[in-house]
Amino acid sequence: MVSIIAKRVPIAHPVIAFLLKMPPTLKGVSLALLSTALFTVVGVLVRVLSDSIDLFQILLFRQLVFLSLLMPAIVGNLEVLLKPKRLKLHTFRILGAFVALYLGFLTVSNIPLADATALGFTQVLFVACISRLFLAEAISSTRLFTIVVGFIGVMLVVQPSFEQTSMLYTLLGLIAALGAAVAVICVRKVAQVEPRITLLAYQAIFVGLMALIPSILVWQWPSGYELALLIGVGVLSSIAQWIGVTAYKYGEANVIANMEYTKIIYSLLFGYWLFAEKPDAWAMIGAIVIVMSAVLPMLFKKKTKAE
């Protein structure tokens, strides 16, 4: 497939050749950085669309595009999809994903992009707590460091006030992160007995169905420009997810996972460039703290191995 792209798109050949020559870890990191950038762009598109299109409708279009891309795999694995093995976990996972997506869209549409992104990082805290309470998973000192310092960085970026509107969307952002954490934990358990297509297809279908009725109640036909942006949300989300998963094939899981924290840098840049959102000094310090909370344990681990 790579050779076909290179032949049809001449400019792609040197780019692809460069990527293929990269060391595996660097290749994985590069893909992860691209994935996080695309997810940040999706947040920007949702924010632009939310001025004229209801969030349920945006979510519905996202799922429809995702479902269309998955359709060949769904048709080929229909027998497997009709026999789920962990129905209860699938249900909690779908509910968590719906809460995460809808409230995440709501948050990014109403508060500065960097704030919404920073709140999303509390998912790490919730995953650790849920894993400890319900799965009896131990939390290493390195993981605890990342969680505590990262959370301090989040608070420096968001700087939550006691104004009613600010507190409301801060709370919704935290609930979205909790929903995402529930979905992650469920995926971790279900993936042990179910193929990947089951996880992807169930989320695409059932989250879409949950958004369908609210979308119908507030439906308005999008303009050509809005339709292009709606399709863009679905396509970019799908590509970003695929690239993100592919990144784990080349690099160590802990290295690739830490690239997620670069979202805060992307969101600060996009927020300033597109929405004139100027972060203050504390927000900039918070962004640095968030990134360092992920980078320092990684550097310390490498140093320990070298010794």
C-alpha positions in Angstrom: 0.0 0.0 0.0 2.9 2.4 0.8 4.4 1.8 -2.7 1.0 2.5 -4.4 0.7 5.9 -2.5 4.3 6.8 -3.4 3.7 6.1 -7.1 0.4 8.0 -7.3 1.6 11.0 -5.2 5.1 11.9 -6.3 5.7 14.3 -3.3 4.8 11.4 -0.9 7.7 9.3 -2.0 10.5 11.2 -0.1 8.2 11.7 2.9 7.3 8.0 3.1 11.0 7.0 2.5 12.0 9.3 5.4 9.4 7.7 7.7 10.4 4.2 6.8 14.1 4.9 7.6 13.2 6.2 11.1 14.1 4.2 14.1 11.0 2.4 15.5 10.7 4.5 18.6 11.1 7.7 16.7 8.5 6.5 14.2 6.1 5.7 17.0 6.6 9.1 18.7 6.1 10.9 15.3 2.8 9.0 14.7 1.6 9.8 18.2 2.4 13.5 17.8 0.4 13.5 14.6 -2.5 11.7 16.2 -2.7 14.2 19.1 -2.5 17.1 16.6 -5.4 15.7 14.6 -7.5 15.1 17.8 -6.9 18.8 18.7 -8.0 19.9 15.3 -11.2 17.9 15.8 -11.8 19.9 19.0 -11.3 23.1 17.0 -13.9 21.9 14.4 -16.4 21.0 17.1 -16.0 24.4 18.6 -16.6 26.2 15.3 -19.6 24.0 14.5 -21.2 24.4 17.9 -22.1 28.0 17.0 -24.7 26.8 14.6 -25.1 23.0 14.9 -26.3 21.2 18.0 -23.7 19.0 19.7 -25.9 15.9 19.5 -26.0 16.3 15.8 -22.3 16.8 15.6 -21.8 13.6 17.6 -24.3 11.7 15.4 -22.4 12.7 12.2 -19.1 11.7 13.9 -20.5 8.2 14.6 -22.0 7.9 11.1 -18.7 8.6 9.4 -16.9 6.2 11.8 -19.5 3.5 11.1 -19.2 4.0 7.3 -15.5 3.5 7.5 -16.0 0.3 9.7 -18.8 -1.1 7.5 -16.6 -3.6 5.4 -15.1 -5.0 8.6 -18.6 -5.2 10.3 -20.1 -7.1 7.4 -17.1 -9.5 7.4 -17.4 -10.2 11.1 -21.2 -10.1 11.6 -21.4 -13.5 13.3 -18.8 -12.5 15.9 -20.6 -9.2 16.6 -23.9 -10.9 17.2 -22.3 -12.9 20.1 -20.9 -10.5 22.7 -19.1 -12.2 25.6 -19.1 -9.4 28.2 -22.5 -7.6 27.7 -22.4 -5.7 31.0 -18.9 -4.3 30.4 -19.9 -3.4 26.8 -22.8 -1.5 28.2 -20.7 0.5 30.8 -18.1 1.1 28.1 -20.7 2.6 25.6 -22.3 4.7 28.4 -18.8 6.0 29.4 -17.9 6.7 25.8 -21.2 8.6 25.2 -20.7 10.7 28.4 -17.0 11.4 27.4 -17.8 12.4 23.9 -20.9 14.5 24.5 -19.7 16.3 27.6 -16.2 16.7 26.0 -17.8 18.4 23.0 -19.9 20.6 25.4 -16.8 21.6 27.4 -14.6 22.4 24.4 -17.4 24.5 22.9 -17.8 26.7 26.0 -14.4 27.3 27.7 -10.9 28.0 26.3 -9.5 25.2 24.3 -6.5 24.8 26.5 -8.7 24.5 29.6 -10.9 21.9 28.0 -7.8 19.9 27.0 -6.2 20.2 30.4 -9.4 18.9 32.1 -9.3 15.9 29.8 -5.9 14.9 31.4 -7.7 14.1 34.7 -8.8 10.9 32.9 -5.4 9.6 34.0 -6.3 10.3 37.7 -9.7 8.6 37.3 -8.2 5.5 35.6 -5.7 5.1 38.4 -8.4 5.4 41.1 -10.9 3.1 39.4 -8.1 0.5 38.7 -7.1 0.6 42.3 -10.6 0.4 43.7 -12.2 -2.1 41.4 -9.4 -4.0 39.7 -7.0 -4.0 42.7 -4.2 -2.7 40.5 -1.2 -1.2 42.3 -0.1 2.4 41.5 3.7 2.7 41.1 5.6 5.7 42.6 6.3 6.9 39.1 2.7 6.7 38.1 1.7 8.5 41.3 4.2 11.3 40.5 2.8 11.7 37.0 -0.8 11.8 38.4 -0.2 14.3 41.2 2.1 16.7 39.3 0.0 16.5 36.2 -3.1 17.3 38.2 -1.4 20.4 39.7 -0.5 21.4 36.1 -4.1 21.0 35.1 -5.3 23.3 37.9 -2.7 25.9 36.9 -4.0 25.9 33.4 -7.7 25.9 34.2 -7.5 28.1 37.3 -11.1 27.3 38.1 -13.1 30.3 39.5 -16.2 30.2 41.6 -18.3 31.8 38.9 -21.3 29.7 38.2 -20.7 29.3 34.4 -17.0 28.6 34.8 -17.6 26.0 37.6 -20.4 24.3 35.5 -18.2 23.6 32.5 -15.2 22.7 34.7 -17.4 20.1 36.4 -18.7 18.8 33.0 -15.2 18.5 31.8 -14.3 16.4 34.8 -17.4 14.2 34.3 -16.4 13.7 30.7 -12.9 12.6 31.8 -14.5 10.2 34.3 -16.7 8.8 31.5 -13.6 8.3 29.4 -11.8 6.6 32.3 -14.8 4.1 32.7 -14.6 3.4 29.0 -10.9 2.8 29.1 -11.2 0.4 32.1 -14.0 -1.5 30.4 -12.0 -1.8 27.1 -9.0 -3.1 29.1 -11.1 -6.0 30.4 -13.2 -6.7 27.3 -10.2 -6.6 25.0 -9.0 -9.8 26.7 -11.9 -11.8 25.3 -13.3 -9.8 22.3 -11.7 -8.8 19.0 -11.0 -5.2 18.2 -13.8 -4.9 15.6 -16.3 -5.7 18.3 -15.1 -2.8 20.5 -15.0 -0.4 17.6 -18.3 -1.4 16.0 -20.3 -1.4 19.3 -19.2 2.1 20.1 -19.8 3.4 16.6 -23.4 1.9 16.5 -24.7 2.4 20.0 -23.2 5.8 20.7 -24.7 6.9 17.4 -28.1 5.5 18.4 -28.0 7.3 21.7 -27.4 10.6 19.9 -30.0 9.9 17.2 -33.3 10.9 19.1 -31.9 14.1 20.6 -30.5 15.0 17.2 -33.9 14.5 15.5 -35.5 16.8 18.1 -33.1 19.7 17.4 -32.4 18.8 13.7 -31.4 21.5 11.2 -30.0 20.8 7.8 -26.3 21.9 7.6 -25.1 24.1 4.9 -22.4 22.8 2.5 -19.7 24.3 4.6 -21.1 22.9 7.8 -21.5 19.5 6.2 -17.9 19.5 5.2 -16.8 20.3 8.7 -19.1 17.6 10.1 -17.6 15.0 7.8 -14.2 16.4 8.7 -14.9 15.7 12.4 -15.7 12.1 11.6 -12.9 11.4 9.2 -10.2 13.2 11.3 -11.3 11.4 14.5 -11.1 8.0 12.7 -7.7 8.7 11.1 -6.3 10.1 14.4 -7.5 7.0 16.3 -6.0 4.7 13.6 -2.7 6.5 13.7 -2.7 6.5 17.5 -3.1 2.8 17.6 -0.5 2.3 14.9 2.0 4.3 17.0 2.0 1.6 19.7 3.3 -0.9 17.2 6.6 1.0 17.0 7.3 2.5 20.4 7.1 1.4 24.0 3.6 1.9 25.4 4.7 4.3 28.2 6.6 6.5 25.8 3.8 6.7 23.3 1.1 7.3 26.0 3.1 10.2 27.3 2.8 12.0 23.9 -0.8 12.5 24.8 0.4 15.4 27.0 1.5 17.4 23.9 -2.2 18.1 23.3 -1.9 21.0 25.8 0.8 22.6 23.6 -1.3 22.2 20.5 -4.4 23.6 22.2 -2.6 26.6 23.5 -1.3 27.4 20.0 -4.7 26.8 18.3 -6.5 28.7 21.0 -4.2 31.7 20.5 -4.2 31.6 16.7 -7.9 30.9 16.0 -9.8 32.2 19.1 -7.5 34.9 20.5 -7.3 33.0 23.8 -4.2 34.4 25.5 -2.9 32.2 28.3 -1.5 34.0 31.4 1.8 33.2 33.0 0.3 30.6 35.4 -1.4 28.8 32.5 2.0 28.6 30.7 3.6 27.3 33.8 0.8 24.8 34.2 1.3 23.6 30.6 5.1 23.1 31.2 4.3 21.2 34.5 1.9 18.9 32.6 4.4 18.0 30.0 7.3 17.6 32.5 5.1 15.3 34.7 5.1 12.9 31.7 8.7 13.5 30.5 10.6 13.4 33.8 9.6 9.8 34.8 10.5 8.6 31.3 14.0 10.3 31.5 14.6 9.0 35.0 13.7 5.4 33.9 16.2 5.7 31.0 18.9 7.0 33.3 18.3 4.1 35.8 18.5 1.5 33.0 21.8 3.1 31.7 23.3 2.8 35.2 
